[in-house]
Amino acid sequence: MSWMKTVYKRAPYRVRQLMANLEAIRRKRIRHGGEYYRHYQEMDIEKMLEENQREKQLEWLNRLLKHSGEIIPHYQDVLSIDEVACVGELAAIPFLTKDMIREEGIRMVNPQPQKGLWKGWTGGTTGSSLVFHRDKQTMHYEYALYDRLYEFAAGVRGGKVARLSNVPIAAPDVNHPPYWFVIYPFRQLQCSIDHVDGNTYGDYLKAMLDYGAELGTGYGFSWYLLAESMLAHHDRRLSLRGIVTDSEGLTDEQRIVVEEAFSCPVYQTYGTSEVGLVAVQCKEGHYHILDRCLVEVIDAEGNLLPEGEEGELAITDLLSMDAPYIRYRPGDRGILRNSGCACGWQSTYIEELTGRVEDYLVTALGRKVRRIGRLTKGVKGIIAMQIVQDVPGEIHVRLIPKDDFQPVFMDKMRQNCREFLGEMTITWEEVSELERAPSGKVRYLIRRF
Ligand SMILES: [Zn+2]
């Protein structure tokens, strides 16, 4: 399909729109195939967010272990048990890493899959790409899940959607609208993330209003940039029913800005390309885990950490039978809580996603420090920033300033750095946009060594 992509990239706007709509017809047919409608009918998204059904999860887990041990070549070799007594008893089961998926390749999947496999590819922020498989049955479940989640967030069925994502709409140097087109099969205004800034935000709002968008989806940071411009200009002409973001995360402060600007709740999601949707964020900022997944937090040696301790996530996809992901380590870190969120949902949740495994800064003494969000806490006058590190002990900050920004505001950042990193050399510059990964995601930390 790469020639199609080349044709698309060289095509004029109207041809792009036509091609995107033809592709959407094809995708919609695939998405609504298999068991999609049965899942969609049976799914109660509110119940799924409110509580985890442990008995059902245990049943799914044991079905997965038995199937994997019998059918999947890799697990025929490594799985020594085919049943556990409770969902917390996973210690005897080996972890799965990206390197293992690379090495084992086709041995990770059912040689004769029931409904077929879908081949995926991730670019990887560290430059190491990954080819992986997903069980098509799981994907139909997930399409139904997303549709139910969108309905939940919008409060209506079939509401029109405004989506901000990295689908190329207009060339990056184009400086006049439209920066969007309608994808009719999905009732979606597909908007470019490449053109969102303080000058164009009004064009985006007008397009979304004219289209009648009720729900927002897509890249959180671009929604945040729109929201910042709206508040700066006291422009409240567009309110939505809800926004569901995927891709890069927003801080609590950024999320509040988006909620205020669009007068609606924001539901951030957490997932990975390999496993799909894992958790949905509540109003307290916590990511509640859906029944279809189990999440553990482990230390560097792979030991299970007690509730509330920060570590690496290991995810088990309970439904993916023909391409199993059991105790899979996607490279994300976080803090897990079993219950007690003030939002009222009783399900297990990730209290905080603390970054990628490779997201750390190196101090002058060679110490690796994680949880970089702490450095920017309380720094005023800034829309967003990105930290670049080329050598240990030094950092360079790229910041997008607000109108009222003053250099003295960076003293707070210096103070935070002293507290968490010790003495560091800090330089900074004002920029109009932040560097993105090839996927279009904003990277808040770039360490180049
Ligand atoms: Zn909650």
Residues whose N, C-alpha, C, O or C-beta is under 5 A from the ligand:
A	BS01	ZN	C282 E284 H286 C341 C343 W345
